[in-house]
Amino acid sequence: MPSIAIDILPNPTRRQVAALPLREKDGRIEVCLVTTRTTHRWTVPKGWPIKGRKDHVAARIEAEQEAGVTGKPRKKALGSFVYWKRLTDRFELVKVNVYPLRVTGMLPAWKEQAERRVQWMGLGDASIVVDDPGLARLLSGLRPAMAP
């Protein structure tokens, strides 16, 4: 059942892809969050689709560039959320398809390392600190069997 907020929003005009970097630590699932570059809000690595690349591959590339994590993404999106993307002169409603990524390594250095903070946390904590309600719902509904 769609949320009330989604029901009253206009249709998203653009789309993005996101990675949901996951690992198991001490018997629990953790997610890697990053801060946005301009407003420093917690979110998952995301970006525009890459021409000539499948969406799950583009999501993996975003995770490497924004969070410095490497791994294997699922080919099928776990779900999606919508948010208002701040552009130079306006806001635009964007739908984000989220691809789970089983993290297998961390890069010693990565493209956006100086521009973002990176933090591993449990799913419950992550669902509280992210700013996007749709992403928070997706995180709070994730079960271990759904992780890659």
N, C-alpha and C positions, 0 to 999 in steps of 0.2 A: 504494500500500500504506500503510495507516494506521500511525502510529508506535506503539511499545509504550506510551508514556505516554498516548496518546489511548485505546488499547484498554482500559486499566484505570480510566479516569476515568468517573464517572457521566455521564449525558446532561446537557448544559447545560440549565438551567431558563429562561434568558433569552437574548436576543440583542441585539447592538449592530451599528452600521454604522461603518465606518472609511474614511477617505480615505488613499490612498497618493500624496501629492503628489510628482510627478516633474518633473524638468527635465533638459535636456541642457546640459552645460557642458564646453567644451574636448574635445568628442568622447566624453564619458562620461555615463552616466546618474547623476543624483544624486537622493536622496530627502530630504524635509524631515521631520525628527523633532521631537517636542515632549516635554517632561518632564510626568509626571503631577503633579497639584497637591499631593498629600499625601506621596507617597514619592519624588518627583523622579526616577523611572525613565524612561528613554528609550522612547518608543513612537510610534505614528502617531496623528493626530487621530481620535478616535472618540467615539461617544456613543449614546444610545438613539434608536431610530427616532422620527421626527416624524409624528404623526397627520396624515393628509391629504397627505403628501409621499412620493414614491418614495424608496427607500433610497439610490440614487445621489445624489439631490438632498440628502437629509439628510447624507450623507457630505461633500458639498461645503460645506454650511453649517458642519459641525464644523471643516473645514479653515480656513474664514474666521475662525471664532470663536477657535479654539485656536492657529493658526499664522499667521494674517494673510495667507494665500495665497488667490489667486483663480484660477479656471481651469475647465476643462471636464472633468467626470467621465465615465468609461465607464458605460454603463447596466448592464453585466453585471459581477458581482463577479469579480475575478481569482482569489480563493480565500478561505479562512477560517482562523481559528485560535481556540483556546479559552484562556481564562485565568480565574484566580480574582479576581473583583472584590471589593475591600474596601468593604463598606458600613458604616454606623454601628455595627451590633451583630453583624455576621456577615460571612462570605465567601460569594459566590455564583458558581457556574460559569457563564460567559457565552461564547456563540459569537459571534464577530465576523466579519461578511462585509466583505471589503476591496475597495474600488472605486478603481482607478487614476484619478488626477486630473492632467491635463496642466496644469501651472502656467503661467499667462499674466501674472500680476502679483502684486505684494505691496502690502498695504494700509499706509498710513502709521501707522495705529493700529487696534487691534482689541480685541474684548471681553475676552479673557483674557491680554492682553499682560503685565500685571504679575504674573500668577500662574504663568507657564510660561517655560521657556527654549526657544528654537527654534534648530535647527542643520541646515544642509545638509551631507550627506556622501555619499560613494560607497556603492553597495550593499553591498560587502564590509565596509566599516567599520560600516555600519548594522546588518548582520546580526550583528556581534560585540557591539555596545553595547546592543541591545534586550534586555530581560529575559525576554520571552516566547519560549520555544523554537519554538512554532508560527509566530510572526511572523518569527523569525530564519530558519526554513526557507523561508518564503515569499519573503523578501528575497533569500536566497542563490540561490534558484532562478529569480529574475526575469532574463529575457533582454531585450536591446534591442527585439526584435520584439514583446514583450509590452507595452511601455510605450505609453501613449496617444499 
